[in-house]
Amino acid sequence: MSKNLISSTRNLVLVLLGFTFPLSVALSNILVVLLAVLILVEGSFSEKIQKINSSKWMLSILILWAMYIISWSIFGRSTDTFWMFKRISLLLLLPIFYTSNFSEKTIYKSVFAFLISMFISSSTAIAINYGIINLNYGSFKLAAFLEYTDHNVFLAFSLIISLYSLFRMKLQKKYKNILLIFIIFYLFSIFTEGGRTGQLVFLFSTFYFIYFQFKKNITILLISIAGILVFSVVVYNTSEPVKKRYHYERVVKKMFNGETDRNILLKETITLIKEDPIFGYGTGSFTDEFSLVNEKTKKLVNENEINTPHNNYLYVWFELGFLGLIVFLSIFYFQIKELINKTDGIFRVLFPIIFLIIMISDNYLYAPHSLILYLFLSIITINYQCKPS
């Protein structure tokens, strides 16, 4: 197989991945592995190894993977050990992707394919929410083709990518019009379904983007901020799902005073971490150890099928100890440090910053859909050749 054919196939696979992963995790897993294989088939292994060794971001990922292996060899196998290795092995593909260079055209096509896919997904979610079609098969957790917690986050990323494209890129008018249509559907979808995390990070990232985009023009900056605040008030008063999700009596008081699942998870996980904060309990050990605490924790694991503390940081700390948490955080520290030095770096780093925020509320880096989102956006931010408008 010629190098040109391999390169063309690799580029096509990335575009297909951009379109498929918001719609099908099974197909996207196949494409992710295929993409890694094609990059390896290209050869030039010494250059690839050298490039990985030059990146502290990539080395942090490899060290985290090694720590999971070491932890497993010391503590032995637990119920979720195999599940954890599947997740961390997928993350291990990122250093391979890091070694490959994708053309500007391929990056643009891949991002646009992702935005088209999210337009289809948001349109479907809206149709489901209003009873036009029924694809959730009785599950309240689904929003179109993703769980609502994932879908909301995907929409937040779609919106910020669209805003960046409109304000920071030289686009033909027809593409700007298409993006405006996409944005309308994304906004309508994100605020008519469950999932506070996506809504909050969208508002945060919009403030972030507007500040750095208009900080030299105070008038436009203040008008834009006022516009977002007015928009937020209007959405709160007109969207019943949003009002329910943020109602003080229903949400805030219950969160701090009630015995919710998340409260139990947070409290008991921290208690267990305090008992062994340095070394943790071992790879995939969370459900085994957590279910032994009391009847409430046992019920959460056995009946509610909860296998993480809904907090990526606590999850890593619980299983790998404090050193594992430091290595985990170093992935994002070195990613931000690397991206900030690129053109438009202040906007590129919004991607890892958003991940740092959403991981407070759930296990996003180890969840199938959002992990592939992380891999995909890493490829995009590494290879994107910025040409500001």
C-alpha positions as CSV (number, residue, x, y, z in Angstrom):
1,M,0.0,0.0,0.0
2,S,1.5,3.3,-1.1
3,K,2.0,6.2,1.4
4,N,-0.3,8.4,-0.5
5,L,-3.1,5.9,-0.3
6,I,-2.5,5.4,3.4
7,S,-2.5,9.1,4.0
8,S,-5.7,9.6,2.0
9,T,-7.4,6.8,3.8
10,R,-6.3,8.1,7.2
11,N,-7.7,11.6,6.3
12,L,-11.0,10.0,5.3
13,V,-11.2,8.0,8.5
14,L,-10.8,11.2,10.6
15,V,-13.6,12.9,8.7
16,L,-15.8,9.9,9.2
17,L,-14.9,9.8,12.8
18,G,-16.0,13.4,13.2
19,F,-19.4,12.5,11.8
20,T,-20.0,9.2,13.5
21,F,-18.9,9.5,17.1
22,P,-21.9,11.7,18.2
23,L,-24.2,9.1,16.7
24,S,-22.6,5.6,17.4
25,V,-20.0,4.7,20.0
26,A,-19.5,1.2,18.5
27,L,-18.7,2.5,15.0
28,S,-16.5,5.3,16.3
29,N,-14.5,2.8,18.4
30,I,-13.8,0.9,15.2
31,L,-12.8,4.1,13.4
32,V,-10.5,5.3,16.2
33,V,-8.6,2.0,16.2
34,L,-8.5,2.0,12.4
35,L,-7.0,5.5,12.5
36,A,-4.3,4.5,14.9
37,V,-3.5,1.4,12.8
38,L,-3.2,3.6,9.6
39,I,-0.9,6.0,11.4
40,L,1.3,3.2,12.6
41,V,1.4,1.6,9.1
42,E,2.9,4.9,7.8
43,G,6.1,3.9,9.6
44,S,8.8,6.5,10.6
45,F,8.8,5.0,14.1
46,S,11.9,6.7,15.3
47,E,10.4,10.1,14.4
48,K,7.2,9.2,16.1
49,I,8.9,8.1,19.3
50,Q,11.0,11.3,19.3
51,K,7.9,13.4,18.9
52,I,6.1,11.6,21.8
53,N,9.2,12.0,24.0
54,S,9.3,15.7,23.3
55,S,5.7,16.2,24.7
56,K,5.2,16.2,28.5
57,W,1.5,16.0,27.7
58,M,1.9,12.7,25.9
59,L,4.4,11.4,28.5
60,S,1.9,12.1,31.3
61,I,-0.7,9.9,29.5
62,L,1.9,7.1,29.2
63,I,2.8,7.4,32.9
64,L,-0.9,7.3,33.9
65,W,-1.3,4.1,31.9
66,A,1.8,2.6,33.6
67,M,0.4,3.5,37.0
68,Y,-2.8,1.6,36.3
69,I,-0.7,-1.4,35.3
70,I,1.4,-1.2,38.4
71,S,-1.6,-0.7,40.6
72,W,-3.2,-3.8,39.1
73,S,-0.1,-5.9,39.6
74,I,0.1,-4.8,43.3
75,F,-3.6,-4.9,44.4
76,G,-4.8,-7.7,42.0
77,R,-7.9,-7.8,39.9
78,S,-11.1,-6.2,40.9
79,T,-14.6,-6.2,39.5
80,D,-14.0,-3.2,37.2
81,T,-10.4,-3.8,36.3
82,F,-11.1,-4.9,32.8
83,W,-13.5,-2.1,32.2
84,M,-10.9,0.4,33.4
85,F,-8.2,-1.0,31.1
86,K,-10.6,-0.7,28.1
87,R,-11.0,3.0,28.9
88,I,-7.3,3.8,29.6
89,S,-6.2,1.8,26.5
90,L,-8.4,4.0,24.3
91,L,-6.7,7.1,25.9
92,L,-3.4,5.4,25.1
93,L,-4.2,5.9,21.4
94,L,-3.7,9.7,21.7
95,P,0.1,9.6,21.7
96,I,-0.2,7.7,18.3
97,F,-2.5,10.4,17.0
98,Y,-0.1,13.0,18.2
99,T,2.6,11.8,15.9
100,S,0.6,12.3,12.7
101,N,0.1,15.5,10.8
102,F,-3.3,16.1,9.2
103,S,-3.8,18.7,6.4
104,E,-5.7,21.9,6.9
105,K,-8.4,20.7,4.6
106,T,-8.9,17.5,6.5
107,I,-9.2,19.3,9.8
108,Y,-11.8,21.7,8.4
109,K,-13.8,18.8,6.9
110,S,-13.6,16.8,10.1
111,V,-14.9,19.7,12.2
112,F,-17.7,20.4,9.8
113,A,-18.6,16.7,9.8
114,F,-18.8,16.9,13.6
115,L,-21.0,20.0,13.5
116,I,-23.3,18.4,10.8
117,S,-23.6,15.3,13.0
118,M,-24.5,17.4,16.0
119,F,-27.1,19.3,14.0
120,I,-28.7,16.0,13.2
121,S,-28.5,15.0,16.8
122,S,-29.9,18.2,18.2
123,S,-32.7,18.2,15.6
124,T,-33.6,14.6,16.7
125,A,-33.4,15.5,20.4
126,I,-35.8,18.4,19.8
127,A,-38.2,16.2,17.9
128,I,-38.1,13.7,20.8
129,N,-38.6,16.3,23.5
130,Y,-41.7,17.6,21.7
131,G,-43.1,14.1,21.0
132,I,-42.7,14.3,17.2
133,I,-40.7,11.1,17.2
134,N,-39.8,8.5,19.8
135,L,-36.3,7.1,19.7
136,N,-35.5,6.9,23.5
137,Y,-37.3,3.6,24.0
138,G,-38.6,4.7,27.4
139,S,-35.3,5.8,28.8
140,F,-35.3,9.3,30.3
141,K,-31.5,9.3,30.1
142,L,-31.3,9.5,26.3
143,A,-31.2,12.6,24.2
144,A,-31.2,11.5,20.6
145,F,-28.2,9.1,20.2
146,L,-26.4,10.0,23.5
147,E,-27.2,10.1,27.1
148,Y,-28.4,13.6,28.0
149,T,-25.3,14.2,30.2
150,D,-23.1,13.6,27.2
151,H,-25.3,15.2,24.6
152,N,-25.4,18.5,26.6
153,V,-21.7,18.6,26.8
154,F,-21.3,17.8,23.1
155,L,-23.7,20.7,22.3
156,A,-21.6,23.1,24.4
157,F,-18.5,22.2,22.5
158,S,-20.4,22.5,19.2
159,L,-21.6,26.0,20.1
160,I,-18.2,27.2,21.1
161,I,-16.6,25.8,18.0
162,S,-19.3,27.5,15.9
163,L,-18.7,30.8,17.6
164,Y,-15.0,30.5,17.1
165,S,-15.5,29.7,13.4
166,L,-17.8,32.7,12.9
167,F,-15.6,35.3,14.7
168,R,-12.1,34.0,14.2
169,M,-12.1,32.3,10.7
170,K,-12.4,33.5,7.2
171,L,-15.5,31.8,6.0
172,Q,-17.7,32.2,2.9
173,K,-21.1,33.8,3.6
174,K,-22.9,30.5,2.9
175,Y,-20.9,28.7,5.6
176,K,-21.6,31.4,8.1
177,N,-25.3,31.1,7.3
178,I,-25.1,27.4,7.8
179,L,-23.4,27.9,11.2
180,L,-26.0,30.3,12.3
181,I,-28.7,27.8,11.6
182,F,-26.7,25.1,13.5
183,I,-26.3,27.5,16.5
184,I,-30.1,28.1,16.7
185,F,-30.7,24.3,16.8
186,Y,-27.9,23.7,19.3
187,L,-29.2,26.4,21.6
188,F,-32.7,25.2,21.4
189,S,-31.6,21.7,22.1
190,I,-29.2,22.4,25.0
191,F,-31.8,24.4,26.9
192,T,-34.8,22.0,26.4
193,E,-33.3,18.9,27.8
194,G,-31.7,17.7,31.0
195,G,-28.0,18.2,31.8
196,R,-26.8,21.2,33.8
197,T,-23.2,20.5,33.1
198,G,-23.4,21.3,29.4
199,Q,-25.5,24.4,30.0
200,L,-23.1,25.8,32.6
201,V,-19.9,25.2,30.6
202,F,-21.6,26.7,27.6
203,L,-22.3,29.9,29.5
204,F,-18.8,29.9,31.0
205,S,-17.1,29.2,27.7
206,T,-19.2,31.9,26.0
207,F,-18.1,34.5,28.6
208,Y,-14.5,33.3,28.2
209,F,-14.6,33.6,24.4
210,I,-16.3,37.0,24.4
211,Y,-13.9,38.4,26.9
212,F,-10.8,37.5,24.8
213,Q,-12.4,38.2,21.5
214,F,-13.6,41.8,22.5
215,K,-11.4,42.8,25.4
216,K,-9.9,45.6,23.3
217,N,-13.3,47.0,22.5
218,I,-15.0,47.6,25.9
219,T,-18.3,48.8,24.4
220,I,-18.8,45.6,22.4
221,L,-17.6,43.5,25.3
222,L,-20.1,45.1,27.7
223,I,-22.9,44.8,25.2
224,S,-22.1,41.1,24.6
225,I,-22.0,40.3,28.3
226,A,-25.3,42.1,28.8
227,G,-26.7,40.1,25.9
228,I,-25.7,36.8,27.5
229,L,-27.2,37.8,30.8
230,V,-30.5,38.8,29.2
231,F,-30.4,35.6,27.2
232,S,-29.9,33.6,30.4
233,V,-32.8,35.3,32.2
234,V,-35.1,34.8,29.2
235,V,-34.2,31.1,28.9
236,Y,-34.7,30.5,32.7
237,N,-38.2,32.1,32.5
238,T,-39.3,30.4,29.3
239,S,-37.8,26.9,29.5
240,E,-39.5,24.6,32.0
241,P,-36.6,22.0,32.0
242,V,-34.1,24.8,32.8
243,K,-36.4,26.2,35.6
244,K,-36.7,22.7,37.1
245,R,-33.0,22.1,37.0
246,Y,-32.0,25.3,38.7
247,H,-34.9,25.8,41.1
248,Y,-33.5,26.6,44.6
249,E,-35.8,24.5,46.7
250,R,-35.6,21.6,44.3
251,V,-31.9,21.6,43.5
252,V,-29.7,23.7,45.8
253,K,-31.3,22.8,49.2
254,K,-31.6,19.1,48.2
255,M,-28.0,19.1,47.0
256,F,-26.6,20.3,50.4
257,N,-29.2,19.1,52.8
258,G,-30.7,15.9,51.3
259,E,-29.5,12.4,51.0
260,T,-29.2,12.3,47.2
261,D,-27.2,9.6,45.4
262,R,-24.5,12.2,44.6
263,N,-24.3,13.3,48.2
264,I,-23.8,9.7,49.4
265,L,-21.2,9.1,46.6
266,L,-19.3,12.3,47.5
267,K,-19.3,11.8,51.2
268,E,-18.5,8.1,51.3
269,T,-15.8,8.3,48.6
270,I,-14.0,11.1,50.4
271,T,-14.2,9.0,53.7
272,L,-12.6,6.0,51.9
273,I,-9.9,8.2,50.3
274,K,-9.0,9.6,53.7
275,E,-8.3,6.0,54.9
276,D,-5.7,5.4,52.2
277,P,-5.0,8.8,50.4
278,I,-1.4,7.9,49.2
279,F,-1.7,4.6,47.4
280,G,-5.4,4.2,46.7
281,Y,-7.3,0.9,46.4
282,G,-6.2,-0.4,43.1
283,T,-7.3,-0.4,39.4
284,G,-11.0,-1.0,39.0
285,S,-11.6,-1.3,42.8
286,F,-14.2,1.4,43.3
287,T,-17.4,-0.7,43.1
288,D,-16.0,-3.5,45.3
289,E,-14.8,-1.1,48.1
290,F,-17.7,1.3,47.9
291,S,-20.4,-1.4,48.1
292,L,-18.9,-2.6,51.4
293,V,-19.3,0.7,53.3
294,N,-23.0,0.3,54.3
295,E,-26.4,-0.7,52.9
296,K,-26.9,2.7,51.1
297,T,-23.7,2.3,49.2
298,K,-24.4,-1.3,48.4
299,K,-27.8,-0.3,47.0
300,L,-26.2,2.3,44.8
301,V,-23.8,-0.2,43.3
302,N,-26.2,-3.2,43.0
303,E,-29.5,-1.6,42.2
304,N,-28.6,1.7,40.6
305,E,-25.5,0.2,38.8
306,I,-23.3,3.1,39.8
307,N,-19.6,2.3,39.3
308,T,-17.9,5.7,39.7
309,P,-18.3,8.6,42.2
310,H,-19.5,10.9,39.5
311,N,-16.2,12.9,39.8
312,N,-13.2,12.0,37.7
313,Y,-10.7,13.5,40.2
314,L,-12.1,11.5,43.1
315,Y,-12.2,8.4,41.0
316,V,-8.6,8.6,40.0
317,W,-7.5,9.5,43.6
318,F,-9.6,6.6,45.0
319,E,-7.9,3.9,42.7
320,L,-4.4,5.3,42.2
321,G,-3.8,7.5,45.3
322,F,-2.6,11.0,45.5
323,L,0.4,10.5,43.1
324,G,-2.1,9.1,40.5
325,L,-4.2,12.2,40.9
326,I,-1.1,14.5,40.3
327,V,-0.2,12.6,37.1
328,F,-3.8,12.8,36.0
329,L,-3.9,16.6,36.5
330,S,-0.5,16.9,34.8
331,I,-2.1,15.7,31.5
332,F,-4.2,18.8,31.4
333,Y,-1.5,21.1,32.8
334,F,0.9,20.1,30.1
335,Q,-1.8,20.1,27.4
336,I,-2.7,23.7,28.3
337,K,1.0,24.7,28.4
338,E,1.6,23.2,24.9
339,L,-1.6,24.6,23.3
340,I,-1.2,28.1,24.8
341,N,2.0,28.6,22.8
342,K,0.2,28.1,19.4
343,T,-1.5,30.8,17.4
344,D,-4.8,31.6,19.0
345,G,-3.6,29.5,21.9
346,I,-5.9,31.4,24.4
347,F,-8.9,29.9,22.5
348,R,-7.4,26.5,22.0
349,V,-6.9,26.0,25.7
350,L,-10.6,26.4,26.3
351,F,-11.0,22.8,25.2
352,P,-9.0,21.3,28.1
353,I,-10.3,23.9,30.5
354,I,-13.9,22.8,29.8
355,F,-12.8,19.2,30.4
356,L,-11.3,20.2,33.7
357,I,-14.7,21.7,34.7
358,I,-17.0,18.9,33.5
359,M,-14.9,16.2,35.2
360,I,-16.1,17.7,38.6
361,S,-19.6,16.5,37.8
362,D,-18.9,13.1,36.2
363,N,-16.3,10.6,34.9
364,Y,-16.0,12.3,31.5
365,L,-12.5,11.3,30.5
366,Y,-13.3,7.6,31.0
367,A,-16.8,7.6,29.6
368,P,-16.9,6.1,26.0
369,H,-18.5,9.1,24.1
370,S,-16.7,11.9,25.9
371,L,-13.3,10.1,25.8
372,I,-13.6,9.9,22.0
373,L,-14.6,13.6,22.0
374,Y,-11.4,14.3,23.9
375,L,-9.3,12.3,21.4
376,F,-11.0,14.0,18.4
377,L,-10.6,17.6,19.7
378,S,-7.0,16.9,20.7
379,I,-6.3,15.9,17.1
380,I,-8.0,19.1,15.9
381,T,-6.3,21.5,18.3
382,I,-2.9,20.0,17.6
383,N,-3.2,20.2,13.8
384,Y,-5.4,23.3,13.3
385,Q,-3.5,26.0,11.3
386,C,-5.0,29.2,12.6
387,K,-5.7,31.9,10.0
388,P,-7.6,34.6,12.0
389,S,-10.1,36.7,10.1
